[in-house]
Amino acid sequence: MKAERLLAELNRLRSDIDKDPSDLEWLTLHHVFCFVSYKIGEFQAYVAEADEKGDFDEFDG
């Protein structure tokens, strides 16, 4: 699994809802996306560790 793939899915989820700074769902998705984007190296290390533990074994993609 690559961090970029998960980040792309998070961005898709964020894009699927209307931009509304008063909506907690949009705010959450937006700020988590921004934070993870800024910390992509650390997120990739986390994803690699999770992958080694088998956390993505059931994902068929």
Residue, then its C-alpha position, 0 to 999 in steps of 0.5 A: m500500500k502507498a500513502e499516496r493512494l490513501l491520500a487520494e481516497l481521502n481527497r476524493l471523499r473531501s471532494d464528494i461533499d460541498k465545500d462548507p466551512s460551517d460543516l464539521e464533516w467537510l472541516t474534518l476531511h479538509h484539515v486531515f487531508c491538509f495535515v497528512s499532505y504536509k506530513i506525507g513522509e511520516f504517513q508513508a512510514y506509518v503506512a509501510e509499518a501497517d502494511e508489514k503488519g498485514d493491515f491491508d491484506e484484506f484490501d483487494g485493489 
